[in-house]
Structures are given as structure tokens and as C-alpha cells.
Amino acid sequence: MQQCLIYDKSLRFSRATYGVLVLVAYFTRSQWLILAVSLLVIIGAFSFKLNIPYQIHRYFSKKSNKKTIEPSPREVGELNFVAGATGMLLLIGFLLLYFDKYVNFAWVYLLVVTLMIFLACFVGFCVATMMYVLLKKIFSKKGTLQ
């Protein structure tokens, strides 16, 4: 599998930024901010260089730190899957709000998604990463049976 080097603090900052933006959207009841955040996350799924909060944090942390922090290797497919899944979950919440279907449910749903974002950010447990690993194991087993 293709690997890339990731700065963990920058990745956590990126996730925290997305979580805070969704919380701001919740408190201001701004469905358009939800759309903007979901599009930012989805764009970041295509290439990690398009993950704007990550790139901003990485740029400033490299400038401010005298000692270099070593990045850790991560699988590109995992990072893309996590960003894509998060973006799609946020986009589903936006669509529920936009079409005025189950508006109260949509806001609660978005809070749950935000909780999962913060869980990945602060605790380090990412539900989408767990799904990626399980799906990878399932599909790799099916490929070896044939």
C-alpha cells in the first residue's frame, strides 16, 4: 500500500478545526457553513495537499519549531477514506437541512458527527479508520479465497 508521511499534530489541528466549524454552524444554525465544511473535507480527500487546515498548521509549525518533528507514515487510502467518509456524513446532514426533512434530527445527527470528529482529534479513536481497517480485511480475505 502507498504510504505518505503525516504530522500528527497538524492532522489533529485539521480535525479540530472542522469540528469547531461544525459546532459554530450548529449554534448559528448555518446550513451553508455545514456545506462549506463538508466540501473542504471532501476536497481534502482527493489529495492531502488540499487539506487547507492541515497545510496551514504544518507550514506555521515548521516555521516556529527550531527542532524538527518527524512525521509518521500513514496509508494514503486510509486518509482518503476517512476524509471522504467524514465529508459525506457532513454532506448528508446538509442535505437533510437544505430540503427541510427532519431538521431537528439533522442537527442532532451533525452533533454526533462532530462528536466523532472530536473523538478522533482528542482521543485518537477514529471510527472511519476502524471501518477502513475492517473493510480492508474483509476484501483482502475475499481476494485470497479465489
N, C-alpha and C positions, 0 to 999 in steps of 0.2 A: 504494500500500500504506500501511496505517496505521502511523505511527511513534510511538515514545514515547522519552522521554529517560531514559537509564540511566547510573548512576555505575559506571564500570568497576571501581574498587577494591571497591565493595560487591558487584558481581557475582562478582568473583574470590574474595572472602571467603565468599560463599554457596557457591560450588563447593568451596572448600577445606574448609568445614565439613562438607558432605555427604561428601566423600572421607575425611576423618578419621573421621567416624562409621561409615562402612562398614569402614574399617581396624580400628577398635575392635571392631566386630561380628565381623570375621574373627578377631582374636586372642582374643576371648572366646567365639567360636563361638555367637554370639547371633543366631539367625534372626529373633527378634522385633525386634531393633534394625534389621535389614535391612528388615523390613516397615514400621517406623516411618519410616525414611529414605525409602523408596520412596513412601510415602503423602505425606510432606512435599513431596517433589519433584513428585508428580503434582498435589497441591493448588496448588502454585505455578505449574503450567502453566495453570490456569484464569484466574488473574489474577496479575499481578506483585506486586500489593499483598498477596497471600497467601504470598509467598516470605519466610518468617519470618527466616532469617539475613540476607537482603539488607536487609530493613526495619530490623533491629536495627543493622546496620553503618551504614546510611545515617543513621539517627537519631543515633547517637553520633558519627559523623564530622562531621555538620553542627554538632553542639554543640561539639565540640572544636576545629574549624578556624576560625580567625579569617578567613582568606581563603577565598572560596568557590571550590569546584572545579566547573567546568562539566560538566554531563552531556553525553554524546554520544548522538545519535539512533540508534535501532535499530528494526528492523521487529518489530512485535508478533508476527506469525506465526512469525518465526524463533525468538524467545524462547520462545513456547509450544511450538513443535515440539521444541526442544532439551530443555526441561524434561519434556515428555511422553515423549520417547524415552528419556531417562535414567531416568525413573521406571518406565517399562515394563521396561527392561532389569533394573533392580533388583528389580522385582516378579517377573520370570521367575526370577531367582536365588532369591528367597524361596520361590516355589512348588516349585522343584526340591528345596530343603532341607526344606520342610514335608512333602512327600509322599515323602521318603526315596528319591528317584530320583537316582542319580548324585551322591551327596553330595560326594565329592571333586572331581568335575568342577564342581559348583555353586560350591564355594569358589574354585576357580581362575578360573572364569567371573566371579565377583564381583570378584576381584582385577584381572582385565583391565578390567572396567567402571570400577573405581576408578582404574586407570592412565589410562584415557581421561578421567575427571573431572579428575585432576591435570594431565594434558596440556593440557586446556582452561584450567585455572586458572593454571598457572605459565608455560606456553609460549605460550598464546593460540591454539593449534590445536585446534579443536573438530570432531570427526568428525561429530556430529549437524548442525552448522551447514553443513558441506560437503555432507552428504546433502540438507539443506533447499534449498541453492542449486541442486544438480543436479536435484532433483525439480521445483523451480520452473521451471528452464529447460526440462525435458522437457515439462511440462504446458503451459507457455506456448507452446511451439512447436506442440503438437498443437492448441491453441486457434486459432492463426493459420492453420493449414492448412485448416480447414473453412470 
